[in-house]
Amino acid sequence: MADAARALRNLKPKADFHIAALPSVAQLWLPKRLRRIRAKLPDITFSVTAMETPPSLSRELFDLSIFFAEPNRSPNQISVCEDVIVPVCAPTLLDRVQNAQGFQGIPLLHDQVWKDDWSMWSSNTGNHLVDEKSGPQFSLYSLAVEEAKAGAGVLMGHLTLIEEALTSGTLEMANAHSCPTGLSLVVEVPQQSRRRLETNDVIALLLRVDHSQ
């Protein structure tokens, strides 16, 4: 049934390309890359669905998905980059943060999905935290990022997702120690017989490093 629906959809004169992505990826990593892709592939209409868990590409009508996962050797999976975390904060908070032992007296910002980020970082880097569980919690990582930019506290930054904020200077690293989470940002596509003709071009543009964007 899914294959029949996919075949009918692919007959349309203007291609519709459907992407599923983790909300934080859809909000923080994908937009500038989609701008680049649209400029190069103007005949394709792109739709993005934010979801917490990866869809089954054999059953659902998505042309690719982008999530954090453990990379494997599947020919249908491309590992974009390793997921690395490090504490970050607004520049206005930096002096206070760096002078506080274990971030004492400074709110720690938490993403509800990645609730173990602070304890993982503390264990892996040997940095003691006064109270790793305290502080505001957010259901969307993008909300936590905005609060960090506003000086509300220190956030555990996933470097892949905050690259623009670090480049622009709206966020600064609050500690020199970083650690990998064991996951990677992964692009997954359907098996070869179910892929759109444009899929390889879209992936190549997604993965292209372009510092001018």
C-alpha positions in Angstrom: 0.0 0.0 0.0 2.8 2.4 1.0 4.7 1.6 -2.2 1.6 2.2 -4.4 1.0 5.6 -2.7 4.6 6.5 -3.1 4.6 5.6 -6.8 1.5 7.7 -7.4 2.9 10.6 -5.6 6.1 10.4 -7.6 4.1 10.8 -10.9 3.1 14.4 -10.0 4.8 17.0 -12.3 6.1 19.0 -9.3 8.0 16.8 -6.9 7.0 16.8 -3.2 9.9 15.8 -1.0 9.0 14.8 2.6 11.4 15.0 5.5 10.9 13.8 9.0 13.2 15.2 11.7 13.6 15.5 15.4 12.0 18.9 16.5 15.4 20.3 17.6 16.9 19.3 14.2 14.0 20.7 12.3 14.2 24.0 14.1 18.0 24.5 14.6 19.9 22.5 12.1 17.7 22.1 9.0 16.5 25.6 8.0 19.7 27.1 6.6 20.4 23.8 4.7 16.9 23.8 3.3 17.4 27.3 2.0 20.5 26.2 0.1 18.6 23.1 -1.2 15.6 25.1 -2.4 18.0 27.5 -4.3 19.6 24.6 -6.1 16.5 22.5 -6.6 13.7 25.0 -7.2 11.3 22.4 -8.8 11.0 20.5 -5.6 8.5 21.3 -2.8 9.9 20.4 0.6 7.7 19.5 3.6 9.1 18.9 7.1 7.4 17.0 9.9 8.8 17.3 13.4 8.5 14.2 15.4 10.1 12.7 18.5 10.8 9.2 17.2 12.0 8.1 13.7 9.3 6.9 11.3 9.4 3.6 9.5 10.5 4.6 6.0 9.2 1.3 4.6 5.7 2.1 5.8 5.4 5.9 5.9 5.7 8.4 3.0 8.9 10.1 4.1 11.8 10.5 1.7 14.3 10.8 4.4 14.6 11.2 8.2 17.1 13.1 10.3 17.6 12.1 14.0 20.2 11.4 16.6 21.0 7.7 16.8 23.7 5.2 17.1 25.3 4.9 13.7 25.4 1.5 12.0 26.7 0.0 8.7 23.3 0.1 6.9 23.6 1.3 3.3 20.4 3.4 4.0 22.0 5.4 6.8 24.5 8.3 6.5 26.2 9.6 9.7 26.5 13.4 9.5 28.6 14.1 12.6 29.1 12.9 16.1 26.9 14.4 18.9 29.1 16.3 21.3 27.9 18.3 24.3 29.4 21.2 26.2 28.0 23.8 28.6 27.1 27.1 27.0 25.7 30.5 28.1 25.0 34.0 27.0 28.1 36.3 26.9 26.6 38.5 29.6 26.7 35.5 32.0 30.2 34.2 31.0 32.3 35.9 33.7 29.9 34.9 36.5 29.8 31.3 35.2 33.5 30.9 34.9 34.0 32.1 38.5 31.5 29.8 40.0 32.6 26.4 41.2 30.4 23.7 39.8 28.1 26.4 38.4 26.9 27.1 42.0 24.2 29.7 42.2 23.6 29.7 38.4 20.5 28.0 37.0 21.1 24.9 34.9 18.7 24.7 31.9 17.4 21.2 31.0 15.8 19.7 27.9 13.2 17.1 29.0 14.2 14.6 26.3 17.9 14.9 27.0 17.4 14.9 30.8 20.7 13.1 31.5 22.9 15.5 29.6 24.3 17.2 32.7 25.1 14.0 34.6 26.7 12.5 31.5 28.9 15.5 31.0 29.8 15.7 34.7 30.7 11.9 34.8 32.7 12.0 31.5 34.7 15.2 32.1 35.2 15.0 35.9 33.5 18.4 36.5 31.6 18.3 39.7 28.2 19.9 39.7 26.6 21.3 42.9 23.1 20.1 41.9 22.9 18.6 38.4 19.1 18.1 38.6 18.0 21.6 39.6 16.9 24.3 37.2 14.1 25.0 34.6 13.0 22.3 32.2 11.9 22.7 28.6 9.9 20.4 26.4 11.6 21.8 23.2 15.4 22.1 23.0 15.0 25.3 20.9 13.2 27.0 23.8 16.0 26.1 26.1 18.5 27.6 23.6 16.5 30.8 23.4 16.5 31.0 27.2 20.2 30.4 27.3 20.7 33.3 24.8 18.6 35.5 27.1 20.9 34.8 30.0 18.5 32.6 32.0 21.2 30.1 32.9 23.7 27.6 31.5 22.5 25.0 28.9 24.2 21.8 27.9 24.8 22.6 24.3 24.7 20.0 21.5 27.3 21.4 19.2 25.6 20.3 16.0 22.5 22.3 17.0 24.1 25.5 18.3 26.7 26.1 15.7 25.0 29.2 14.4 24.6 30.6 17.9 28.3 30.0 18.7 29.4 31.5 15.3 27.2 34.6 15.9 28.4 35.0 19.5 24.9 34.8 21.0 26.1 31.8 23.0 29.6 31.1 24.4 31.2 27.9 25.7 30.9 28.1 29.5 33.5 25.4 30.1 36.4 24.1 28.0 35.5 20.4 28.5 33.2 18.6 26.0 32.2 15.0 25.7 30.5 12.8 23.1 27.1 11.3 23.9 27.6 8.1 21.9 25.1 9.2 19.3 25.5 10.8 15.9 23.2 13.0 13.7 22.0 10.5 11.2 20.2 10.8 7.8 18.2 7.7 6.9 16.7 7.0 3.5 14.3 4.3 2.2 15.8 1.2 0.5 17.1 1.9 -3.0 13.9 0.8 -4.8 11.8 3.3 -2.9 14.0 6.3 -3.2 13.1 9.4 -5.3 15.4 10.3 -8.1 16.3 13.5 -6.3 17.3 11.9 -3.1 21.1 11.7 -3.7 21.1 15.4 -4.7 19.2 16.4 -1.6 21.6 14.4 0.6 24.7 15.9 -1.0 23.4 19.4 -0.4 22.5 18.6 3.2 26.0 17.3 3.9 27.8 20.1 2.1 29.9 22.3 4.4 29.4 25.9 3.4 30.5 28.6 5.8 28.9 31.3 3.8 25.4 30.1 4.6 
